[in-house]
Amino acid sequence: MAGLLALSGQANAVDLKVSGYWKAYYAEKSQICGMESHGTMSHGQAAMHIKFVVGQPGLLVQIFKTSWNLPDGVKVPIVIDVDGAPTYEVEATGYSGKETASLVEWKIRSDDAIPFIKRFAAARSMSMRFQNGNEAPWAVNLGGSGAISLVMLRCIATFGKPATQPYGAPQASKPTQPYGAPSTATQPYDVTPPAQTQPEQTPPRREEASGREGRRLDLARLRDAFAPADECPFKSPASLTPRTRPTAPARSR
């Protein structure tokens, strides 16, 4: 598998929008809404993906590099800083990437997903420092992340539920018995739990309601031409080559 195709990990994905160093995409076969950036840095090509997988909680963050050679399941602690905000640490996991370049990934919980996307959209840069090994720190340019985050959220609102089916799952019938069950023992207190009250529901704002009505994305309208960026979004102490729109050379077998 070649170059950026090996890095992307999402064959046949549809590009929804490109802004700055980032693009939003939707992979119908694997049901993934994602954001991605890539570039050429020392010793190989690198890419970062932020994915929402339909039917799975939270977000999945993956970083790839063609020069990595990772064993499956290796722990990779990373310290992350977004635009000078307080740093946080993740215990990521590495994989050999049999069908892609080697990658490192970690999950973002559902409760943290929206705050993460908001911070990501508003920031200009992200740094990642690898606590083990000899990989130099990454500085990721977040130019364009604001517009791309909005498109990804709309993708999630549109495609974010598993496909429906025209049949119901079979229900297991309870076995019958030739006798009556004994009556429940009485109690000197009311064992019926009090009825739970429901909080007052406020109608959603018009833009929120319209975004979740299950409307399909107009892919043709959202798809932009993928123009090459002027420079690589990933920077490290080593010298970098300018980012160009690469072709995918065939990997020798």
KARA-V251491 format. One record per backbone hydrogen bond with DSSP energy under -1.0 kcal/mol. CO is the residue of the C=O (numbers start at 1). NH is the residue of the N-H. If there is no record, write none. Layout:
BEGIN
co nh
CO NH
CO NH
END
This chain:
BEGIN
co nh
2 6
3 7
4 8
5 9
6 101
10 13
14 26
17 24
19 22
22 19
23 36
24 16
24 17
25 34
26 14
27 31
27 32
31 54
32 27
33 52
34 25
35 50
36 23
37 48
39 46
41 44
44 41
45 66
46 39
47 64
48 37
49 62
50 35
51 60
52 33
53 56
59 108
60 51
61 106
62 49
63 104
64 47
65 68
71 74
74 94
76 92
77 131
78 90
79 129
80 88
81 127
82 85
88 80
90 78
92 76
93 105
94 73
95 103
102 65
103 95
104 63
105 93
106 61
108 59
112 116
113 117
114 118
115 119
116 120
117 121
118 122
119 123
124 142
125 83
126 140
127 81
128 138
129 79
138 128
139 235
140 126
142 145
143 21
144 148
145 149
146 150
147 151
148 152
149 153
150 154
151 155
152 156
153 157
154 158
155 159
156 160
205 209
206 210
207 211
209 212
217 219
218 222
219 223
225 227
233 141
235 139
244 246
END
